Amino acid sequence: MWIADKWNTYEVLDCSEGEKLERWGEYTLVRPDPQVIWNTKKSSQWKKVNGHYHRSSKGGGEWEFFSLPEQWSIDYKSLGLTFNLKPFKFKHTGVFPEQAVNWEWFSQKIKDAKAQGREIKVLNLFAYTGGATLAAAKAGAKVTHVDASKGMVNWAKENAKSSELENAPIRWIIDDCVKFVEREIRRENFYDAVIMDPPSYGRGPKGEIWKIEDAVYPLIELCSKVLTKDPLFYLISSYTTGLQPAVLTYMLSTVMNPKFGGKAFAEEIGLPVKETGLVLPCGASGRWEK
């Protein structure tokens, strides 16, 4: 398992009964987590929280706040990044902390390539609020950030400014990821690396249905056509329980290895839990590298 253990402003304090207790800077939140199927004893720290997201039996849920600001920020000092947080209706805060383990991996790959005099162009799809975009830009890459949500792209721009990357070579694109890649292929605009964090399920602006089990392999194939002849890496993350690490390895291997050589590998990713010393699983990531 790849563990995101370099945070100092975020931590999972404990997890039990379908929920996790997290510290985000100065504030403590309780949020649901489907992986937490155990019922361990809860300490008194669970009673002193700033916000609690309650899952509804009918789907969705809502926040209950106790002295929580509308927005605050945390730093990921290992890479010099700052993220603006604001809880919104789908329980999220604006950052997936477990992804830091991937930021560390590809940041080093970009820095090594730069040290050899190579310029690196990265395509980040389903780019959300820009964690991977900022990490790649901070490492020295030129990044194209693509997300269908205007609100998410604007949030990512705020994070870029907070991370002193407002003048970094980042291209901000509000578009459907598949359609954008198709156009880039026609324009012969190629990239040295692809990062993607596709949703498990979603609907497009015209009612198109996205199901990761049906759509992810064709998208991996499509993105292989927008890569340079000597790509640096390919990263795909998934929170869908049906997509085990071996599935991600298999998909990347069958698409990338025949074209470019290299190797694909995947693992669960996770976050350390302070109370128990154990690790909370947070999905899986697949990596291909030359």
Secondary structure, 3 states (H helix, E strand, C coil): CEECCCCCCEEEEEEECCEEEEEECCEEEEEECCCCCCCCCCCHHHHCCCEEEEECCCCCEEEEECCCCCCEEEEECCCCEEEEECCCCCCCCCCCHHHHHHHHHHHHHHHHHHHCCCCCEEEEECCCCCHHHHHHHHHCCEEEEEECCHHHHHHHHHHHHHCCCCCCCEEEEECCHHHHHHHHHHHCCCECEEEECCCCEEECCCCCEEEHHHHHHHHHHHHHCCECCCCCEEEEEECCCCCCHHHHHHHHHHHHHHHHCCEEEEEEEEEEECCCCCEEEEEEEEEEEC
